[in-house]
Amino acid sequence: MWFMLTVAKPGAKKSQIISIDDDAIGVQIAAPPREGAANEELIDYMSHVLGVKTKCIQLDVGTKSRNKILLINFGTTTKTTTTTTTTATANNNDS
C-alpha cells in the first residue's frame, strides 16, 4: 500500500497534473467541489494516470479539504515505474 499526498484544485476545465513536488502532487480536477464529485474525479483520473483500477485507490484523508492523502494498492508495481508514469503524464500536459 502506498500513500500519495495530493493538492486538489476542483472546478478546472480538464483534469490534469499541474505540479510534482517532493511533498505533494498538484492536480486540477474537472469536477465541482460538491457532494464528493471532485473526490470521485480525482480517484478516476489518478487511476488512469497510474494504470490501476479505481478500486485500488482510496481517499484516506481530506474528503472536504484540498489536501488529500490517497492510499494506492499497486500490487507488484514499483515506485520507479509509478514515478516515471506520473512524471510523463505531467510532462505531456505541459505540451
N, C-alpha and C positions, 0 to 999 in steps of 0.2 A: 504494500500500500504506500502510495506517495502522497505528499502534501504539495499543493501549489497555491501560493498566495496571488490573488488577482485583485486589481483595482478596476472595477466595472464602471463604465460610463454609459448608462442606458439612454435611449432616445436617439441613437445615431441612425443615419440613412442605411448603413450596412454594418454587419458585424465584422470586426477586424482587430488584429493585434496592432496596437499603436506604440508599445514600448516593451522592452525586455530589460529589466534592471536586475541587479544582484538580489534584491529583496522582493520583487513582485513583477508580474506581467500586467501591463495595461491593456484592457480590452474594451473597445467600443461595442455596444450591444444594440442591435436593430430591433428593439422592443421597448415599450414604455415601462417605467418602474412601478407598475400597478399589478396587484394580485398575483405576484410571482412570475409574471410574463418575462421579465428581464432575466430572472434566475434560470428559467427553463431555456431561454435562448442561449444564455452563457454556457450551460451544460451541453446543449445541442451543438453549438459552434465549437467548443473545445473538444468534444468527442470527434468531430470532423477533422479538426486540425491534428489531433493526436492519433487518429486512426483507431479509436476504440469505440465500443458500443456505449450508448448513453447510460446504460445500466451500470457501467464500470466507473462512472463519475458521480460523486455525491457532494452536495453542498454541506459542508460541516459547520462553518461559522459564517455569519454575515447575511442572513436572509433579508434583513432590512437595512443593510449598510453597503456602501460601495466597496469596502474592503472585505474580501471573501476568501475563505480557505476551502479549496476543493480537495476531496480525497479521491485519488485515482488508482484503480487497480489495473496495472499494465500487464499482469501475468509475467511473461518472460521478457518483455521489452526492457531494454537497458536505458539508463539515464542518457548515455551518449546519443542513442537513436532519438530519444524524446527531445533533447536539446536541439539536435540538428533539424528535426521536423518543425519544431516551433520557430526556430530562427529562420528557416527557409520560408515559412508561411509569412512571417513578419516582413522579410525582405521582398517577397512578391507583392505585398500590399503597398510597398513604397514605390513600385514601378508605375 
